[in-house]
Amino acid sequence: MDDMDAPVSSGRSGLIVGILVIVGVGLLGVGIYLVVNKKKGAADNPAAGVNTEPWCKLRQEWKRKVSPLDNDIMVKNAEDAYSKEAKELRTKRNLLCAEYAGKVSEMIKDADLYKAVESIEAALVKEGKTRSNLSVKLYNKIYSEVPKAGTTEQLDKIKKAVEVTIANEMKTKKAEYEKEVKAGLAKLQPACSGIYFGTALKGSSEPYTTWEELQVERNKAVTAVKNKIDELRPTEEYINRVRHDLYKCCTKDLVACYKKTKKKNPKMPSKMGLKIRFKKKGKFGLTFAAWDQKSPEKILDCLANKAGKWKLPGDDDIKEVDITIDFVKDLGQ
């Protein structure tokens, strides 16, 4: 029999089958690996395979449209943040931003797109809330706390809050959220940048206040505090001098009247507010600045009877002073 007609040996046939099985298993393994890694990649990056470019372009367009308004508002805020013109510009910006926020909300109704940009939108909401809350804090400092502050000690606390606490919060939060948003943008395919950092916030009066505007308001708050301190310091120094002279010359009279009144009214508080009204140099009258007991006239009558011999420093510019007398802390009663 010729070699060409010889049957294939069973050993050679088994080898070929074995090689085919190994190749098949290898290809199957590669396929499984690719499928698993594709799922893992999708889990690690929800933006994988999702077209996020329309969302990116919409937020970039939002920034281009609103930037000129932001600049105009900055100019007006430097003059007067609550002028008619500044308010009109902010209203115009709010309407424009509300329009774009609506477009973004409508766009991300697509489930895949929403998952792709969800972390970015969430970071933008946190960033927006922080800016809005800081805006309210600064407004309250400038227009509520500073005008109500009656002492330089109170104003120093407000000044520290504005110069240190709020300044640090602005710096750290801005950096934190910008980093978070940029990290999310880098994962998009293609990567995105230059978007508007704004979002619709329910219950916020100024949801689109920029960090630059907040810095202007913070500087205003610092100036307002410093001006009020400068305004109060001369009066406060004079009040301290009057109190010092009052204690120096008249402690005996103050204590005598306090003990006499306290004996008749054991619940009488240890602090009293005394208003000294200067009529002309060397002459003055006494009234209560604040008093929280019934029938305070008893101690006032007693003090008025003794005040004729008191000598207190007069001041041509300051007509009256309010002095808090603490009979326990200051006079040891």
C-alpha positions as CSV (number, residue, x, y, z in Angstrom):
1,M,0.0,0.0,0.0
2,D,1.4,3.5,-0.9
3,D,1.9,6.0,1.9
4,M,-0.7,8.4,0.3
5,D,-3.4,5.8,0.9
6,A,-2.4,5.1,4.5
7,P,-5.1,5.9,7.1
8,V,-4.5,8.8,9.5
9,S,-3.4,7.5,12.9
10,S,-5.7,7.9,15.9
11,G,-2.9,9.7,17.8
12,R,-2.5,12.4,15.2
13,S,-6.2,12.9,15.0
14,G,-6.5,13.3,18.8
15,L,-3.7,16.0,18.8
16,I,-5.6,18.1,16.2
17,V,-8.8,17.9,18.2
18,G,-7.0,18.9,21.4
19,I,-5.5,21.9,19.7
20,L,-8.9,23.0,18.4
21,V,-10.4,22.6,21.9
22,I,-7.6,24.7,23.5
23,V,-8.0,27.5,20.8
24,G,-11.8,27.5,21.3
25,V,-11.5,27.7,25.1
26,G,-8.9,30.5,24.7
27,L,-11.2,32.5,22.4
28,L,-14.1,31.9,24.8
29,G,-12.0,33.2,27.7
30,V,-11.0,36.3,25.7
31,G,-14.7,37.0,24.9
32,I,-15.7,36.6,28.6
33,Y,-12.9,38.8,29.7
34,L,-13.9,41.6,27.2
35,V,-17.6,41.4,28.3
36,V,-16.8,41.5,32.0
37,N,-14.3,44.3,31.6
38,K,-16.8,46.3,29.5
39,K,-19.4,45.9,32.3
40,K,-16.8,46.8,34.9
41,G,-15.8,49.9,32.9
42,A,-19.4,51.0,32.6
43,A,-19.9,50.6,36.3
44,D,-16.7,52.6,37.1
45,N,-17.6,55.2,34.5
46,P,-21.3,55.6,33.8
47,A,-20.4,58.0,30.9
48,A,-18.6,55.2,29.0
49,G,-20.3,54.8,25.6
50,V,-22.9,57.6,26.2
51,N,-23.0,60.7,24.0
52,T,-22.7,63.5,26.5
53,E,-21.6,66.1,23.9
54,P,-25.0,67.8,23.6
55,W,-25.2,68.3,27.4
56,C,-21.6,69.7,27.4
57,K,-22.4,72.1,24.5
58,L,-25.6,73.3,26.2
59,R,-23.8,74.2,29.5
60,Q,-21.0,75.8,27.5
61,E,-23.6,77.9,25.6
62,W,-25.2,78.8,29.0
63,K,-21.9,80.2,30.2
64,R,-21.4,82.2,27.0
65,K,-24.8,83.8,27.3
66,V,-24.6,84.6,31.0
67,S,-21.0,85.8,31.3
68,P,-21.7,89.3,30.0
69,L,-24.5,89.7,32.6
70,D,-22.1,88.5,35.3
71,N,-19.6,91.2,34.3
72,D,-22.3,93.9,34.3
73,I,-23.6,92.8,37.7
74,M,-20.0,92.9,39.1
75,V,-19.7,96.5,38.0
76,K,-23.0,97.5,39.6
77,N,-22.4,95.6,42.8
78,A,-19.1,97.5,43.3
79,E,-21.2,100.7,43.3
80,D,-24.3,99.4,45.1
81,A,-25.4,95.8,45.1
82,Y,-29.0,96.8,45.9
83,S,-29.5,99.6,43.5
84,K,-32.3,99.5,41.0
85,E,-30.0,98.8,38.1
86,A,-28.2,95.9,40.0
87,K,-31.5,94.3,40.9
88,E,-32.7,94.5,37.3
89,L,-29.5,92.9,36.0
90,R,-29.8,90.0,38.6
91,T,-33.5,89.5,37.6
92,K,-32.5,89.3,34.0
93,R,-29.7,86.8,34.8
94,N,-32.1,84.7,36.9
95,L,-34.6,84.5,34.0
96,L,-31.9,83.5,31.6
97,C,-30.5,80.9,33.9
98,A,-33.9,79.5,34.7
99,E,-34.4,79.1,30.9
100,Y,-31.2,77.1,30.5
101,A,-31.7,75.1,33.8
102,G,-35.0,74.0,32.2
103,K,-33.3,72.9,29.0
104,V,-30.7,70.9,31.0
105,S,-33.4,69.3,33.1
106,E,-35.3,68.3,30.0
107,M,-32.2,66.9,28.3
108,I,-31.2,64.7,31.3
109,K,-34.6,63.0,31.3
110,D,-32.8,60.5,29.1
111,A,-31.9,57.8,31.5
112,D,-28.4,57.0,30.1
113,L,-27.4,60.6,29.8
114,Y,-28.7,61.3,33.4
115,K,-26.5,58.4,34.7
116,A,-23.5,59.8,32.8
117,V,-23.7,63.3,34.2
118,E,-25.5,62.6,37.5
119,S,-22.4,63.0,39.7
120,I,-21.5,66.3,38.0
121,E,-25.0,67.7,38.3
122,A,-25.1,66.7,42.0
123,A,-21.8,68.5,42.6
124,L,-23.1,71.6,40.8
125,V,-26.2,71.6,43.1
126,K,-23.9,71.4,46.2
127,E,-21.7,74.2,44.8
128,G,-24.8,76.4,44.1
129,K,-26.3,75.9,47.5
130,T,-23.0,76.9,49.1
131,R,-22.8,80.1,47.1
132,S,-26.4,80.9,47.8
133,N,-26.0,80.3,51.6
134,L,-22.8,82.4,51.7
135,S,-24.7,85.2,50.0
136,V,-27.4,85.2,52.7
137,K,-24.8,85.1,55.4
138,L,-23.0,88.1,54.1
139,Y,-26.2,90.0,53.5
140,N,-27.2,89.4,57.2
141,K,-23.8,90.5,58.4
142,I,-23.9,93.8,56.4
143,Y,-27.5,94.8,56.8
144,S,-28.6,93.2,60.1
145,E,-25.8,92.2,62.5
146,V,-23.5,95.2,61.9
147,P,-26.2,97.9,62.4
148,K,-27.5,96.2,65.5
149,A,-24.1,95.8,67.1
150,G,-23.6,98.2,70.0
151,T,-20.1,97.5,71.1
152,T,-16.7,97.1,69.5
153,E,-16.5,93.7,71.2
154,Q,-19.6,92.5,69.2
155,L,-18.2,94.0,66.0
156,D,-14.8,92.3,66.5
157,K,-16.7,89.0,66.6
158,I,-18.5,89.8,63.3
159,K,-15.3,91.0,61.8
160,K,-13.5,87.7,62.6
161,A,-16.5,85.7,61.2
162,V,-16.2,87.7,57.9
163,E,-12.5,87.9,57.6
164,V,-11.6,84.4,58.8
165,T,-14.6,82.0,59.0
166,I,-16.5,83.0,55.8
167,A,-13.3,83.6,53.9
168,N,-12.0,80.1,54.6
169,E,-15.4,78.6,53.8
170,M,-15.4,80.4,50.4
171,K,-11.8,79.3,49.6
172,T,-12.2,75.6,50.6
173,K,-15.7,75.0,49.3
174,K,-14.9,76.7,45.9
175,A,-11.8,74.5,45.5
176,E,-13.6,71.3,46.7
177,Y,-16.5,71.6,44.2
178,E,-14.4,72.8,41.3
179,K,-12.2,69.7,41.7
180,E,-15.2,67.4,42.0
181,V,-16.9,68.9,38.9
182,K,-13.7,68.8,36.8
183,A,-13.0,65.2,37.7
184,G,-16.5,64.3,36.5
185,L,-16.1,66.3,33.3
186,A,-12.8,64.5,32.5
187,K,-14.6,61.2,32.4
188,L,-17.0,62.2,29.7
189,Q,-16.4,61.0,26.1
190,P,-15.2,63.4,24.7
191,A,-14.0,65.2,27.9
192,C,-15.8,68.5,28.6
193,S,-14.7,71.8,30.0
194,G,-15.8,75.5,30.2
195,I,-19.3,74.8,31.4
196,Y,-21.6,77.1,33.4
197,F,-21.5,76.3,37.2
198,G,-25.1,77.1,37.8
199,T,-28.2,75.1,38.6
200,A,-31.8,75.6,39.6
201,L,-32.2,75.8,43.4
202,K,-35.7,75.7,45.0
203,G,-36.1,78.2,47.8
204,S,-33.0,80.3,46.9
205,S,-33.4,84.0,46.3
206,E,-30.0,84.3,44.6
207,P,-29.1,80.9,43.2
208,Y,-26.7,82.3,40.5
209,T,-24.5,84.6,42.6
210,T,-20.9,84.1,41.5
211,W,-17.9,83.6,43.7
212,E,-16.5,86.9,42.4
213,E,-19.7,88.7,43.6
214,L,-19.4,87.0,47.0
215,Q,-15.8,88.3,47.3
216,V,-17.1,91.8,46.6
217,E,-19.8,91.4,49.3
218,R,-17.3,90.0,51.7
219,N,-15.1,93.0,51.2
220,K,-18.1,95.3,51.8
221,A,-18.9,93.4,55.0
222,V,-15.3,94.0,56.3
223,T,-15.5,97.7,55.4
224,A,-18.9,98.0,57.1
225,V,-17.6,96.5,60.3
226,K,-14.5,98.6,60.3
227,N,-16.5,101.8,59.8
228,K,-18.9,100.9,62.6
229,I,-15.9,100.2,64.9
230,D,-14.4,103.6,64.1
231,E,-17.7,105.2,64.7
232,L,-18.2,103.5,68.1
233,R,-14.7,103.6,69.5
234,P,-14.6,107.3,70.6
235,T,-18.1,107.0,72.3
236,E,-17.1,103.7,73.8
237,E,-13.8,105.1,75.2
238,Y,-15.7,108.0,76.6
239,I,-18.3,105.7,78.2
240,N,-15.5,103.7,79.8
241,R,-14.1,106.9,81.2
242,V,-17.5,108.0,82.6
243,R,-17.9,104.6,84.2
244,H,-14.4,104.7,85.6
245,D,-15.1,108.2,87.1
246,L,-18.5,107.1,88.3
247,Y,-17.1,104.1,90.2
248,K,-14.2,106.2,91.5
249,C,-16.3,108.9,93.0
250,C,-19.6,107.3,93.6
251,T,-19.3,103.6,94.4
252,K,-20.5,104.2,98.0
253,D,-23.7,105.9,96.8
254,L,-24.3,103.2,94.1
255,V,-23.9,100.4,96.6
256,A,-26.0,102.1,99.3
257,C,-28.9,102.6,96.8
258,Y,-28.6,99.0,95.5
259,K,-28.7,97.5,99.0
260,K,-31.6,99.7,100.1
261,T,-33.7,98.8,97.0
262,K,-32.6,95.1,97.1
263,K,-33.8,94.8,100.7
264,K,-37.3,95.9,99.6
265,N,-37.2,93.9,96.4
266,P,-35.0,90.7,96.8
267,K,-35.6,89.7,93.2
268,M,-34.0,92.8,91.8
269,P,-31.4,91.9,89.2
270,S,-27.8,92.7,89.8
271,K,-27.4,94.6,86.5
272,M,-28.9,97.9,85.6
273,G,-28.7,100.2,82.6
274,L,-28.2,103.8,83.5
275,K,-28.6,106.6,81.0
276,I,-26.6,109.7,81.9
277,R,-27.8,112.7,79.9
278,F,-25.5,115.7,79.9
279,K,-27.2,119.0,79.9
280,K,-24.1,121.1,79.9
281,K,-20.6,120.6,81.2
282,G,-20.7,119.5,84.8
283,K,-24.5,119.0,84.9
284,F,-26.4,116.0,83.9
285,G,-29.6,114.0,84.5
286,L,-30.2,110.3,85.1
287,T,-32.7,108.0,83.5
288,F,-32.9,104.3,82.9
289,A,-31.4,102.9,79.7
290,A,-32.9,99.5,80.3
291,W,-34.4,97.8,83.4
292,D,-36.1,94.5,83.7
293,Q,-37.8,94.7,87.2
294,K,-41.0,96.2,88.4
295,S,-41.0,99.7,89.8
296,P,-37.3,100.6,89.0
297,E,-38.0,104.2,90.0
298,K,-37.0,103.3,93.6
299,I,-33.3,102.9,92.9
300,L,-33.4,105.7,90.4
301,D,-34.9,108.1,93.0
302,C,-32.2,107.1,95.4
303,L,-29.4,107.7,92.9
304,A,-30.9,111.0,91.8
305,N,-30.9,112.3,95.4
306,K,-27.2,111.6,95.7
307,A,-26.1,112.6,92.1
308,G,-26.0,116.3,93.0
309,K,-22.5,115.9,94.4
310,W,-21.2,113.6,91.6
311,K,-18.5,114.9,89.3
312,L,-18.4,113.3,85.8
313,P,-16.6,114.3,82.7
314,G,-18.7,116.2,80.2
315,D,-18.2,116.2,76.4
316,D,-19.4,118.9,74.0
317,D,-20.0,116.3,71.2
318,I,-21.5,113.5,73.3
319,K,-24.8,114.4,74.9
320,E,-25.7,111.2,76.6
321,V,-24.2,107.8,77.4
322,D,-25.7,104.4,78.4
323,I,-23.7,102.6,81.1
324,T,-24.3,99.1,82.3
325,I,-23.6,98.8,86.0
326,D,-23.0,95.3,87.4
327,F,-23.4,95.5,91.1
328,V,-22.0,91.9,91.6
329,K,-19.2,91.8,89.1
330,D,-18.1,95.4,89.2
331,L,-18.9,96.5,92.7
332,G,-18.7,93.2,94.6
333,Q,-22.3,93.0,95.9
